[in-house]
Amino acid sequence: MRWLRSTTFGTICKCLHIMTDVIKAMGVAAFGTRLRRLSERLDREVEAIYRAEGVTFQPRWFPVIRVLHGKGEASVGELAAMIGITHAAVSQVWAELLRAGLIRARSDEADKRRQLLTLAPKGQRYAETLAPLWQAIAAATEALLADAAPKMLATIDKIEAALDSEAMVDRVARQRKTTRGKNA
């Protein structure tokens, strides 16, 4: 029992989590879940970094702020295409950014349905103030990948290209057809 006194509760919980990680045990069947879990973990940790710096900023805001800081102005559709997420996801983020006072939105003169987004002065200050922190996060991520998964970004590129070439829905349909053919 001496080990129990010298071990923190958090460490015990981590050990129990490792022993009972049902998602990990599912292997490739839970591939998407594992990626979401990793993404959520990284977001939580980066959000804690922002809080420690005394900044109210959500990791999901990062790509929109960075693109607008570099581009100046973009529509919701342009942002969705540039970032590679859905129009609905960008709409949710820009609504949050608007409430936080980080961006401005105006109707496009040519198409009133289209919203053009720019950084508000507060958003501009955030982008400039957070730039060194973003560089530190990028450097730490680069070191993490170099240590744990040096080919991770190239592998993600390959997975995205493979899905561009054949969507998952088509891959599953083909697999099911192959499986049914073997069982006939």
GIHUFEN-V850094 format. One record per residue. N is the residue number from 1. RES is the residue in one small letter. PHI is phi in degrees with one decimal (none if undefined). NEAR is the number of other ideal C-beta (glycine too) atoms within 10 Angstrom. Layout:
N&RES&PHI&NEAR / N&RES&PHI&NEAR
This chain:
1&m&none&4 / 2&r&-59.7&6 / 3&w&-61.8&7 / 4&l&-65.8&8 / 5&r&-67.1&6 / 6&s&-90.5&7 / 7&t&-105.5&11 / 8&t&-75.9&8 / 9&f&-58.7&8 / 10&g&-59.7&8 / 11&t&-65.3&10 / 12&i&-61.6&12 / 13&c&-60.8&10 / 14&k&-62.3&11 / 15&c&-63.4&11 / 16&l&-63.5&10 / 17&h&-61.1&10 / 18&i&-61.8&9 / 19&m&-71.4&7 / 20&t&-117.5&9 / 21&d&-77.8&12 / 22&v&-67.8&7 / 23&i&-65.8&13 / 24&k&-62.0&13 / 25&a&-66.2&9 / 26&m&-74.4&12 / 27&g&63.6&9 / 28&v&-65.9&7 / 29&a&-61.9&10 / 30&a&-113.2&15 / 31&f&-56.0&12 / 32&g&-61.6&10 / 33&t&-63.7&12 / 34&r&-63.1&16 / 35&l&-64.7&12 / 36&r&-62.7&12 / 37&r&-62.0&14 / 38&l&-63.9&10 / 39&s&-61.3&11 / 40&e&-63.6&11 / 41&r&-64.3&10 / 42&l&-61.6&14 / 43&d&-61.8&14 / 44&r&-61.0&11 / 45&e&-68.9&12 / 46&v&-68.0&19 / 47&e&-61.1&16 / 48&a&-64.5&10 / 49&i&-64.0&16 / 50&y&-59.3&18 / 51&r&-59.5&11 / 52&a&-63.1&8 / 53&e&-85.0&11 / 54&g&77.6&6 / 55&v&-113.0&13 / 56&t&-91.9&10 / 57&f&-155.9&20 / 58&q&-97.2&15 / 59&p&-54.7&17 / 60&r&-68.7&15 / 61&w&-80.2&19 / 62&f&-50.3&19 / 63&p&-63.0&16 / 64&v&-66.2&27 / 65&i&-62.2&22 / 66&r&-63.6&15 / 67&v&-65.1&17 / 68&l&-65.5&24 / 69&h&-64.9&17 / 70&g&-81.7&10 / 71&k&-92.8&14 / 72&g&96.4&10 / 73&e&-149.2&13 / 74&a&-157.5&21 / 75&s&-82.9&17 / 76&v&-59.7&20 / 77&g&-62.5&13 / 78&e&-62.6&16 / 79&l&-61.7&23 / 80&a&-57.8&19 / 81&a&-66.8&13 / 82&m&-67.8&15 / 83&i&-85.8&17 / 84&g&84.3&8 / 85&i&-125.3&16 / 86&t&-72.7&10 / 87&h&-57.3&13 / 88&a&-62.2&10 / 89&a&-65.1&15 / 90&v&-64.6&24 / 91&s&-60.5&15 / 92&q&-62.9&13 / 93&v&-65.4&24 / 94&w&-68.2&20 / 95&a&-64.6&12 / 96&e&-64.8&15 / 97&l&-66.0&25 / 98&l&-65.4&16 / 99&r&-61.9&9 / 100&a&-78.4&16 / 101&g&77.1&12 / 102&l&-93.1&24 / 103&i&-133.3&23 / 104&r&-122.6&17 / 105&a&-128.9&15 / 106&r&-143.1&11 / 107&s&-73.3&11 / 108&d&-69.7&12 / 109&e&-60.7&8 / 110&a&-76.1&6 / 111&d&-145.1&10 / 112&k&-61.7&8 / 113&r&-75.2&6 / 114&r&-89.1&14 / 115&q&-98.2&19 / 116&l&-103.7&16 / 117&l&-109.9&26 / 118&t&-139.0&16 / 119&l&-74.2&22 / 120&a&-76.6&18 / 121&p&-52.2&10 / 122&k&-63.1&14 / 123&g&-65.1&23 / 124&q&-61.1&16 / 125&r&-62.7&12 / 126&y&-59.3&22 / 127&a&-59.7&18 / 128&e&-72.7&10 / 129&t&-68.4&12 / 130&l&-82.6&19 / 131&a&-52.5&12 / 132&p&-64.2&9 / 133&l&-67.3&15 / 134&w&-61.9&14 / 135&q&-64.3&10 / 136&a&-65.6&11 / 137&i&-63.5&18 / 138&a&-62.7&10 / 139&a&-65.1&10 / 140&a&-65.0&13 / 141&t&-65.7&14 / 142&e&-60.8&11 / 143&a&-66.5&10 / 144&l&-59.2&12 / 145&l&-65.9&13 / 146&a&-60.5&10 / 147&d&-78.6&8 / 148&a&-101.6&8 / 149&a&-155.9&12 / 150&p&-59.0&10 / 151&k&-106.1&10 / 152&m&-58.2&13 / 153&l&-64.1&12 / 154&a&-64.7&10 / 155&t&-67.3&11 / 156&i&-61.2&12 / 157&d&-57.2&11 / 158&k&-66.2&11 / 159&i&-65.0&12 / 160&e&-62.5&11 / 161&a&-65.4&9 / 162&a&-64.6&12 / 163&l&-71.0&12 / 164&d&-65.2&8 / 165&s&-76.8&8 / 166&e&-151.0&10 / 167&a&-62.9&11 / 168&m&-59.7&10 / 169&v&-59.3&8 / 170&d&-72.0&11 / 171&r&-64.1&12 / 172&v&-67.2&10 / 173&a&-59.9&11 / 174&r&-63.0&11 / 175&q&-63.7&10 / 176&r&-66.2&10 / 177&k&-64.5&10 / 178&t&-62.0&10 / 179&t&-65.7&10 / 180&r&-63.7&9 / 181&g&-64.3&8 / 182&k&-72.9&7 / 183&n&-85.2&6 / 184&a&-79.7&5
